[in-house]
Amino acid sequence: MSQRINLQQQVFQGNQRWAEQNRSMFQQHSLLVVNIIGSPGAGKTTLLESMVPLLQDKVRMAVIEGDVETTFDSERIAACGIQSVQINTFGACHLDAKMISSVAEHFSLSALDILVIENVGNLVCPAEFDLGEGIRVVVLSTAEGADKVRKYPTVFQRAHAVVLNKIDLLPYVRFDLEAFRKNLLCLHENVKLFCVSATNSEGVDSFCDWLLVQQGKCT
């Protein structure tokens, strides 16, 4: 008799075990872990760069950078004066919980308040993998179009917050802000939406204030 094995289910189950171990470890240190997901070019790293000056005097922060290749983004964050560790997946389109566990030893978790994970640029694969985070944030840029909520519903359904970046481009791109807002809230009525321009820090303070409230719930 042949036996049918669902390899995808095994992968998800294995990842979930690592995720729960990570979550327990983070909770022991009263650490808020934020998983940031978005397409390449959405402005995830630029958002982080604009957040650092607003947060560094209020909380102790570090970053895990995920990318297929290079250490470019990690170097950008380190230049802001905070610790950053790079994970290169060498082809994989997402980070997984075991990867996060493997680099956790590079941080003194008890000396941190917020740990941000910038996931590999992708709106599909990262949505399926719990990393043990407490907060999941999706970054979308106006240049990508307002239809992304309906095209990639899973990542938005599982988000605690959505950051709509590059609002300074609204006069120059076809982006229906009201339709986007309506579709997002129909999909996930409790999600928080922040409209920002990371390049000039417009609106980033409101997002940081919200993160500080979430961090306060961990202590």
C-alpha positions as CSV (number, residue, x, y, z in Angstrom):
1,M,0.0,0.0,0.0
2,S,1.4,3.4,-1.0
3,Q,1.5,6.2,1.5
4,R,0.8,9.8,0.5
5,I,2.9,12.4,2.4
6,N,1.9,16.1,2.4
7,L,5.4,17.6,2.4
8,Q,4.0,21.2,2.5
9,Q,2.1,20.3,5.7
10,Q,5.3,18.9,7.2
11,V,7.2,22.0,6.4
12,F,4.5,24.2,8.0
13,Q,4.3,22.0,11.1
14,G,8.1,22.0,11.5
15,N,8.2,25.8,11.1
16,Q,5.4,26.3,13.7
17,R,7.3,24.3,16.3
18,W,10.3,26.6,15.8
19,A,8.0,29.7,15.8
20,E,6.5,28.7,19.2
21,Q,10.0,28.3,20.7
22,N,10.9,31.7,19.4
23,R,7.8,33.3,20.7
24,S,8.4,31.8,24.2
25,M,11.9,33.0,24.1
26,F,10.9,36.5,23.1
27,Q,8.1,36.7,25.7
28,Q,10.6,35.7,28.5
29,H,12.6,38.8,27.6
30,S,9.4,41.0,27.3
31,L,10.6,41.7,23.8
32,L,8.3,43.0,21.0
33,V,9.2,41.3,17.7
34,V,7.9,43.0,14.5
35,N,7.8,41.1,11.2
36,I,7.8,43.5,8.3
37,I,6.7,42.1,5.0
38,G,6.5,43.9,1.6
39,S,7.5,43.7,-2.0
40,P,10.9,44.6,-3.2
41,G,11.0,48.4,-3.5
42,A,8.1,49.0,-1.2
43,G,10.4,51.0,1.1
44,K,10.8,48.6,4.0
45,T,14.4,49.6,4.7
46,T,13.8,53.3,4.2
47,L,10.9,53.1,6.6
48,L,13.3,51.5,9.2
49,E,15.8,54.2,8.6
50,S,13.2,56.9,9.3
51,M,12.0,55.1,12.4
52,V,15.3,54.9,14.1
53,P,15.6,58.6,15.0
54,L,12.1,58.6,16.4
55,L,12.6,55.5,18.5
56,Q,16.2,55.3,19.6
57,D,15.8,57.6,22.6
58,K,12.7,55.8,23.8
59,V,13.5,52.1,23.3
60,R,16.4,49.8,22.7
61,M,16.0,48.4,19.1
62,A,17.8,46.0,16.8
63,V,17.1,44.6,13.3
64,I,17.3,41.3,11.5
65,E,17.6,41.9,7.8
66,G,16.4,39.1,5.4
67,D,17.5,39.1,1.7
68,V,18.3,36.6,-1.0
69,E,21.8,38.0,-1.5
70,T,24.0,40.9,-0.2
71,T,24.3,42.8,3.0
72,F,23.3,46.2,1.6
73,D,20.2,46.7,3.8
74,S,22.0,45.5,7.0
75,E,24.7,48.0,6.3
76,R,22.2,50.8,5.9
77,I,20.6,50.0,9.2
78,A,24.0,49.6,11.0
79,A,24.8,53.1,9.7
80,C,21.9,54.4,11.7
81,G,23.7,53.3,14.9
82,I,21.7,50.2,15.8
83,Q,22.7,46.5,15.7
84,S,21.7,44.7,12.6
85,V,22.3,41.1,11.6
86,Q,21.9,39.9,8.0
87,I,20.3,36.6,6.9
88,N,20.8,35.6,3.3
89,T,18.5,32.9,2.0
90,F,20.4,32.2,-1.2
91,G,17.3,31.7,-3.3
92,A,14.5,31.1,-0.7
93,C,11.7,33.7,-1.0
94,H,11.1,34.1,2.7
95,L,12.6,33.8,6.2
96,D,11.5,30.9,8.4
97,A,11.4,30.5,12.2
98,K,14.5,28.3,12.3
99,M,16.5,31.0,10.6
100,I,15.4,33.5,13.2
101,S,16.3,31.1,16.0
102,S,19.8,30.6,14.5
103,V,20.6,34.4,14.7
104,A,19.0,35.2,18.0
105,E,22.2,34.3,19.8
106,H,23.8,37.4,18.2
107,F,21.6,39.6,20.3
108,S,21.4,40.3,24.0
109,L,17.6,39.9,24.0
110,S,17.3,41.1,27.6
111,A,18.9,44.4,26.5
112,L,16.3,45.1,23.8
113,D,12.8,46.3,23.8
114,I,12.0,46.0,20.1
115,L,13.4,43.5,17.5
116,V,12.4,44.2,13.9
117,I,12.6,41.5,11.3
118,E,12.7,42.8,7.7
119,N,11.5,39.8,5.7
120,V,12.6,39.0,2.1
121,G,10.8,41.1,-0.4
122,N,7.7,39.2,-1.3
123,L,3.9,39.4,-0.7
124,V,3.2,35.7,-1.0
125,C,5.6,33.3,0.7
126,P,6.4,35.3,3.9
127,A,2.6,35.4,4.7
128,E,2.6,31.6,5.3
129,F,5.5,31.5,7.8
130,D,5.1,32.4,11.4
131,L,8.5,33.6,12.8
132,G,7.4,33.8,16.4
133,E,6.7,37.5,16.0
134,G,4.3,39.5,18.1
135,I,3.3,42.0,15.4
136,R,3.1,41.5,11.7
137,V,3.3,44.7,9.5
138,V,2.8,44.8,5.7
139,V,4.4,47.7,3.8
140,L,2.9,48.6,0.5
141,S,3.8,51.5,-1.8
142,T,1.4,53.7,-3.8
143,A,3.5,52.8,-6.9
144,E,2.4,49.2,-6.6
145,G,-1.3,49.9,-7.1
146,A,-4.4,49.7,-4.9
147,D,-5.4,46.3,-6.2
148,K,-2.8,44.4,-4.2
149,V,-5.1,43.9,-1.3
150,R,-7.5,41.9,-3.5
151,K,-4.7,40.1,-5.4
152,Y,-2.7,39.0,-2.3
153,P,-5.4,38.8,0.5
154,T,-3.6,36.4,2.8
155,V,-0.7,38.7,3.8
156,F,-3.2,41.5,4.5
157,Q,-5.6,39.3,6.5
158,R,-2.8,38.2,8.8
159,A,-1.4,41.7,9.4
160,H,-1.8,43.7,12.5
161,A,-0.9,46.9,10.6
162,V,-0.5,48.1,7.1
163,V,1.9,50.9,6.2
164,L,1.0,52.6,2.9
165,N,4.3,54.2,1.9
166,K,5.2,56.8,-0.8
167,I,2.1,58.9,-0.3
168,D,4.1,61.8,-1.7
169,L,3.7,60.1,-5.1
170,L,-0.2,60.1,-4.9
171,P,-0.4,63.1,-7.3
172,Y,1.7,61.2,-9.9
173,V,0.4,57.6,-9.7
174,R,-3.0,56.0,-10.3
175,F,-3.8,54.9,-6.7
176,D,-7.3,55.0,-5.5
177,L,-6.8,55.6,-1.8
178,E,-10.4,55.3,-0.8
179,A,-10.9,52.1,-2.7
180,F,-7.7,50.7,-1.1
181,R,-8.9,51.7,2.4
182,K,-12.4,50.2,1.8
183,N,-11.0,46.9,0.4
184,L,-8.5,46.6,3.2
185,L,-11.1,47.1,6.0
186,C,-13.5,44.7,4.3
187,L,-10.8,42.1,4.4
188,H,-9.6,42.9,7.9
189,E,-11.7,45.4,9.8
190,N,-9.4,45.6,12.8
191,V,-6.2,46.3,10.9
192,K,-4.4,49.6,11.6
193,L,-3.5,51.7,8.5
194,F,-0.7,54.2,8.5
195,C,-0.2,56.5,5.4
196,V,3.5,57.6,5.3
197,S,6.3,58.9,3.2
198,A,9.4,57.2,4.5
199,T,11.7,59.4,2.5
200,N,10.6,62.6,4.3
201,S,9.3,60.9,7.5
202,E,5.7,62.1,7.0
203,G,3.3,60.0,9.1
204,V,6.1,57.8,10.5
205,D,5.7,59.3,14.0
206,S,2.2,57.9,14.2
207,F,3.3,54.4,13.3
208,C,6.2,54.6,15.8
209,D,3.8,55.8,18.5
210,W,1.6,52.8,17.8
211,L,4.6,50.4,18.0
212,L,5.5,51.9,21.4
213,V,2.0,51.2,22.7
214,Q,2.4,47.6,21.5
215,Q,5.8,47.3,23.1
216,G,4.3,48.6,26.4
217,K,1.9,45.6,26.4
218,C,4.9,43.3,26.4
219,T,6.4,44.6,29.7
